[in-house]
């Protein structure tokens, strides 16, 4: 069994209004040292396979088809033994 950890983030050239809102809130709370904030998603998937190459191909397909909107988001993932 393998575990996939998937990170999805908004592309650098895409406006992140949620990140801007969090930055503004942090500033208003006295955390003036906070610069740019980008919001993303974190997912853990348990995969019922021990074949790392197959798992990599399947997770990539999952990201491309559902987990990330590749028009505005980037993704990366890591595989590890469970």
Backbone as ProteinMPNN parsed JSONL, in Angstrom:
{"seq_chain_A": "XXXXXXXXXXXXXXXXXXXXXXXXXXXXXXXXXXXXXXXXXXXXXXXXXXXXXXXXXXXXXXXXXXXXXXXXXXXXXXXXXX", "coords_chain_A": {"N_chain_A": [[0.856, -1.177, 0.0], [0.533, 2.215, -0.811], [1.024, 5.688, -0.05], [-0.176, 8.735, -1.213], [0.665, 12.074, -1.223], [-0.762, 15.031, -1.995], [-0.358, 18.241, -3.293], [-1.95, 21.185, -4.111], [-1.815, 24.237, -5.719], [-2.56, 27.678, -6.449], [-1.655, 29.027, -9.569], [1.234, 31.119, -10.023], [0.817, 33.413, -11.618], [-1.863, 33.923, -11.394], [-4.539, 35.633, -9.916], [-5.123, 35.58, -6.423], [-7.656, 35.864, -4.545], [-8.561, 34.909, -2.064], [-6.179, 34.45, -0.669], [-5.277, 37.101, -0.543], [-7.257, 38.199, 1.108], [-6.771, 36.812, 3.497], [-4.195, 37.738, 4.035], [-4.735, 40.493, 4.464], [-6.368, 40.271, 6.752], [-4.558, 39.174, 8.587], [-2.727, 41.296, 8.746], [-4.396, 43.238, 9.91], [-4.654, 42.139, 12.382], [-2.289, 42.604, 13.551], [-0.054, 41.341, 12.509], [2.064, 42.417, 10.779], [4.338, 41.689, 9.424], [3.792, 39.769, 7.563], [3.955, 38.897, 4.241], [3.056, 38.331, 0.904], [0.318, 36.092, 0.584], [-0.611, 32.867, -0.314], [-3.155, 30.6, -1.06], [-3.825, 27.132, -0.822], [-4.472, 23.6, -1.514], [-4.387, 20.529, 0.302], [-3.991, 17.09, 0.15], [-4.371, 13.682, 1.162], [-3.973, 10.498, -0.07], [-4.763, 7.097, 0.074], [-3.403, 4.392, -1.529], [-4.131, 1.347, -3.028], [-1.878, -0.332, -3.888], [1.415, -1.514, -4.62], [3.097, -0.837, -6.529], [5.106, 1.569, -7.561], [5.481, 3.033, -9.958], [3.086, 2.627, -11.342], [1.332, 3.772, -9.464], [2.223, 6.435, -9.506], [1.528, 7.208, -12.132], [-1.259, 6.917, -11.977], [-1.988, 8.724, -9.931], [-1.178, 11.099, -11.104], [-3.01, 11.183, -13.24], [-5.386, 11.415, -11.751], [-5.03, 13.943, -10.63], [-4.932, 15.555, -12.941], [-7.497, 15.136, -13.984], [-9.391, 15.646, -11.937], [-8.545, 16.529, -9.272], [-7.049, 18.895, -9.484], [-7.457, 22.043, -11.044], [-6.117, 22.501, -13.878], [-5.855, 24.72, -15.469], [-5.716, 26.99, -13.896], [-4.346, 26.157, -11.672], [-1.453, 24.664, -10.125], [0.07, 21.499, -9.466], [1.624, 19.125, -7.284], [3.007, 16.029, -6.166], [3.798, 13.518, -3.716], [4.981, 10.254, -3.18], [4.802, 7.655, -0.788], [5.625, 4.854, 1.329], [3.1, 3.178, 3.083]], "CA_chain_A": [[0.0, 0.0, 0.0], [1.271, 3.476, -0.897], [0.309, 6.916, 0.306], [0.136, 9.887, -2.063], [0.396, 13.38, -0.647], [-0.964, 15.913, -3.145], [-0.408, 19.673, -2.994], [-2.491, 21.954, -5.231], [-1.693, 25.669, -5.449], [-2.911, 28.557, -7.554], [-0.474, 29.435, -10.332], [1.775, 32.404, -9.592], [0.291, 34.536, -12.395], [-3.313, 33.98, -11.201], [-4.944, 36.365, -8.725], [-5.599, 34.74, -5.328], [-8.406, 36.747, -3.65], [-8.618, 34.339, -0.717], [-4.882, 34.751, -0.072], [-5.261, 38.544, -0.245], [-8.127, 38.414, 2.267], [-6.058, 36.312, 4.671], [-3.108, 38.682, 4.282], [-5.334, 41.681, 5.063], [-6.813, 39.941, 8.105], [-3.362, 39.044, 9.427], [-2.21, 42.651, 8.98], [-5.278, 43.932, 10.852], [-4.46, 41.509, 13.688], [-0.975, 42.977, 14.068], [1.015, 40.551, 11.907], [2.464, 43.239, 9.636], [5.483, 41.094, 8.722], [3.329, 38.802, 6.565], [3.907, 39.39, 2.867], [2.073, 37.688, 0.036], [-0.257, 34.832, 1.052], [-1.226, 32.045, -1.354], [-3.941, 29.529, -0.467], [-3.804, 25.916, -1.621], [-5.16, 22.423, -0.989], [-3.533, 19.425, 0.691], [-4.776, 15.861, 0.175], [-3.691, 12.415, 1.359], [-4.695, 9.399, -0.711], [-4.213, 5.762, 0.28], [-3.495, 3.657, -2.792], [-4.032, -0.097, -2.83], [-0.89, -0.875, -4.812], [2.805, -1.343, -4.172], [3.828, -0.486, -7.744], [5.285, 3.023, -7.53], [5.303, 3.603, -11.299], [1.639, 2.63, -11.6], [0.737, 4.752, -8.566], [2.56, 7.768, -10.012], [0.698, 7.469, -13.314], [-2.662, 7.037, -11.569], [-2.168, 9.979, -9.188], [-1.094, 12.173, -12.096], [-4.299, 11.198, -13.935], [-6.376, 11.949, -10.811], [-4.81, 15.39, -10.531], [-5.288, 16.177, -14.219], [-8.921, 15.0, -14.266], [-10.303, 16.063, -10.878], [-8.021, 17.163, -8.059], [-6.526, 20.231, -9.78], [-7.902, 22.725, -12.259], [-4.788, 22.791, -14.429], [-5.848, 26.027, -16.13], [-5.323, 28.018, -12.924], [-3.653, 25.57, -10.529], [-0.34, 23.737, -10.266], [0.033, 20.444, -8.458], [2.76, 18.222, -7.142], [2.667, 14.976, -5.224], [4.855, 12.666, -3.21], [4.547, 8.904, -2.838], [5.553, 7.034, 0.293], [5.066, 3.6, 1.812], [2.15, 3.369, 4.193]], "C_chain_A": [[0.904, 1.243, 0.0], [0.382, 4.635, -0.474], [0.772, 8.01, -0.643], [-0.264, 11.147, -1.308], [0.373, 14.366, -1.792], [-1.095, 17.357, -2.65], [-0.884, 20.401, -4.25], [-2.428, 23.431, -4.849], [-2.102, 26.463, -6.683], [-1.623, 28.999, -8.253], [-0.064, 30.851, -9.951], [1.174, 33.591, -10.345], [-1.232, 34.696, -12.279], [-3.605, 34.693, -9.879], [-5.515, 35.407, -7.679], [-6.352, 35.613, -4.317], [-8.503, 36.213, -2.227], [-7.301, 34.594, 0.024], [-4.773, 36.209, 0.312], [-6.104, 38.864, 0.983], [-7.445, 37.955, 3.551], [-4.913, 37.252, 5.035], [-3.64, 39.942, 4.971], [-5.775, 41.436, 6.5], [-5.619, 39.813, 9.051], [-2.763, 40.411, 9.749], [-3.062, 43.376, 10.02], [-5.167, 43.352, 12.264], [-3.071, 41.793, 14.257], [0.183, 42.181, 13.514], [1.496, 41.228, 10.622], [3.614, 42.639, 8.834], [5.082, 40.107, 7.625], [3.257, 39.474, 5.198], [2.794, 38.696, 2.111], [1.615, 36.346, 0.629], [-0.908, 34.14, -0.138], [-1.925, 30.877, -0.666], [-3.912, 28.32, -1.401], [-4.594, 24.798, -0.95], [-4.12, 21.335, -0.71], [-4.406, 18.186, 0.78], [-3.87, 14.671, 0.431], [-4.563, 11.32, 0.768], [-3.995, 8.085, -0.366], [-4.462, 4.967, -0.997], [-3.244, 2.176, -2.54], [-3.139, -0.711, -3.907], [0.487, -0.7, -4.194], [3.693, -0.982, -5.355], [3.926, 1.034, -7.855], [5.05, 3.667, -8.892], [3.822, 3.684, -11.653], [0.954, 3.693, -10.739], [1.008, 6.166, -9.058], [1.694, 8.137, -11.208], [-0.762, 7.696, -12.926], [-2.908, 8.349, -10.821], [-2.09, 11.166, -10.139], [-2.425, 12.302, -12.841], [-5.398, 11.776, -13.036], [-6.261, 13.466, -10.706], [-5.275, 16.108, -11.787], [-6.8, 16.183, -14.452], [-9.842, 15.596, -13.205], [-9.68, 16.931, -9.789], [-7.493, 18.578, -8.271], [-7.168, 20.764, -11.048], [-6.631, 23.25, -12.92], [-4.718, 24.095, -15.226], [-5.317, 27.092, -15.17], [-4.514, 27.475, -11.747], [-2.475, 24.697, -10.972], [-0.525, 22.649, -9.22], [1.375, 19.729, -8.426], [2.349, 17.162, -6.141], [3.906, 14.186, -4.858], [4.247, 11.309, -2.909], [5.42, 8.376, -1.71], [4.88, 5.73, 0.681], [4.182, 3.868, 3.008], [2.56, 2.507, 5.339]], "O_chain_A": [[1.903, 1.304, 0.718], [-0.845, 4.56, -0.536], [1.972, 8.191, -0.853], [-1.387, 11.265, -0.819], [1.373, 14.529, -2.492], [-1.843, 17.646, -1.716], [-0.296, 20.255, -5.321], [-2.921, 23.831, -3.795], [-2.003, 25.982, -7.812], [-0.626, 29.305, -7.599], [-0.904, 31.679, -9.601], [1.033, 34.67, -9.771], [-1.823, 35.512, -12.986], [-2.994, 34.394, -8.854], [-6.303, 34.522, -8.012], [-5.761, 36.058, -3.333], [-8.524, 36.996, -1.277], [-7.31, 34.917, 1.212], [-4.237, 36.534, 1.372], [-5.721, 39.697, 1.804], [-7.53, 38.63, 4.577], [-4.688, 37.529, 6.213], [-3.058, 40.404, 5.953], [-5.583, 42.289, 7.367], [-5.667, 40.29, 10.185], [-2.342, 40.662, 10.878], [-2.53, 44.045, 10.906], [-5.546, 44.008, 13.234], [-2.716, 41.284, 15.32], [1.306, 42.324, 13.997], [1.355, 40.685, 9.526], [3.843, 43.033, 7.691], [5.926, 39.66, 6.849], [2.583, 40.49, 5.026], [1.702, 38.503, 2.646], [2.432, 35.566, 1.117], [-1.669, 34.758, -0.882], [-1.348, 30.238, 0.214], [-3.968, 28.469, -2.621], [-5.288, 25.014, 0.043], [-3.106, 21.238, -1.4], [-5.457, 18.22, 1.42], [-2.728, 14.647, -0.028], [-5.752, 11.228, 1.073], [-2.777, 7.975, -0.498], [-5.591, 4.882, -1.481], [-2.254, 1.805, -1.909], [-3.594, -1.507, -4.729], [0.691, 0.166, -3.343], [4.906, -0.837, -5.202], [2.952, 1.703, -8.2], [4.471, 4.751, -8.963], [3.36, 4.687, -12.198], [0.096, 4.43, -11.226], [0.113, 7.01, -9.028], [1.184, 9.255, -11.287], [-1.425, 8.569, -13.484], [-3.919, 9.012, -11.049], [-2.845, 12.128, -10.0], [-2.912, 13.413, -13.047], [-6.245, 12.537, -13.503], [-7.264, 14.179, -10.695], [-5.933, 17.145, -11.71], [-7.33, 17.122, -15.047], [-10.956, 16.011, -13.523], [-10.241, 17.966, -9.427], [-7.488, 19.379, -7.337], [-7.393, 20.022, -12.004], [-6.13, 24.316, -12.561], [-3.632, 24.525, -15.613], [-4.566, 27.983, -15.57], [-4.046, 28.248, -10.911], [-2.498, 24.081, -12.038], [-1.197, 22.855, -8.21], [2.139, 19.73, -9.391], [1.432, 17.379, -5.349], [4.91, 14.18, -5.571], [3.115, 11.226, -2.433], [6.626, 8.62, -1.678], [3.7, 5.523, 0.394], [4.503, 4.707, 3.85], [1.902, 2.509, 6.379]]}, "name": "protein", "num_of_chains": 1, "seq": "XXXXXXXXXXXXXXXXXXXXXXXXXXXXXXXXXXXXXXXXXXXXXXXXXXXXXXXXXXXXXXXXXXXXXXXXXXXXXXXXXX"}
